[in-house]
Amino acid sequence: MQELDYMTSVYSGILERTMNNINEIVSVVKSFSSQMDDAARLQIINKVSDEVDENYSDLQRFNTQNYLLSLQRNKAERAIKLTQWMSLGQ
């Protein structure tokens, strides 16, 4: 259960950071009626873009780690079953 809690925590963190990025972009779009100049808007957009790219990379890396862990566990489980099956035949 701890493992699922950890996974939930990581996915929730990535989602929360992404939602913050979306909120930041929304505020930039809404700021067209305020005093923010285009350079400031572009600076924020570029920063948020970098953060979204980082979030996506974190998500891909975490998914890959989980997939590899799943494969390793499956392989270990099959090895145990094969060993049990072979010991029954003797």
N, C-alpha and C positions, 0 to 999 in steps of 0.2 A: 504494500500500500504506500510506503514511503516513496517508492520509485514513481508511482503515478502522481503523487502529490508534487514531487519535484518537477516532473514533466509539465504538469498543469501550471506550476509556478513560472517555469521558463516560457511556455507559450503565452501565458497571461502577460508577462513582462514585455515580450516582443509586441504583442497586440496593443498594450497600453502605450508603449513608445510610439507605435505607428499612429494610434489615435491622436496623440499629442502632435505628431507631425501634420496630420490632417487639419487639426484645429489651427495650427500655425499658418498653414496655407490659406485656410478660410479667412483668417484675420488679415492676411496680406491682400487677398482679393477684395475684402470689404474696405480696406484702407484706401482704395482708389478715390474715395470721397474725402480722405483726410490729407494731411500735410506731408505724407511720406513721398519722397521722390523715387523715380524709377531705379536709380542706383541702389537705394536702400531695399527696395522690393526685390531686385535681382539678387542682392546679397543674401537675403533671407531665403529666397527660393533655392538658391544654390546650396545653402547650409542644410535646408530641409531635405533636398534631393540626396545629399551625401548621407544624411542620417537614415533616410529610407533605404538607400543602397546597403548601408551597414545592417539595418534590421533584416533585410532580405538575406544577406550573407549569413547572419546569425541563424536565421530560420533554416536555411539550406544546410548549414554545418550541423545544427542540432538534429535535423531530420536524418542526415547521413549517419551520424553517430548512433542514433536509435535503430536505424536499419541494420547497421553492421553488428550492433549488439544482439539484435534479433536473430541474425544469421548465425552468430557465434553460439547462441543458446540453442538454436535448432540443431546445429552440428553436434554440439555436446550431447543433446538429448538423443539424437540418432546413434551416437557412439555408445551411450549407456545401454540403449535398447539392443544394439547389436551384440554387445558384450553379454548381456543377460540371455539373449537368444542362443549365443554360442555356448554358454555355460550349461544351458539346459540340454543341449545336444550331446554332451559328454557323459 
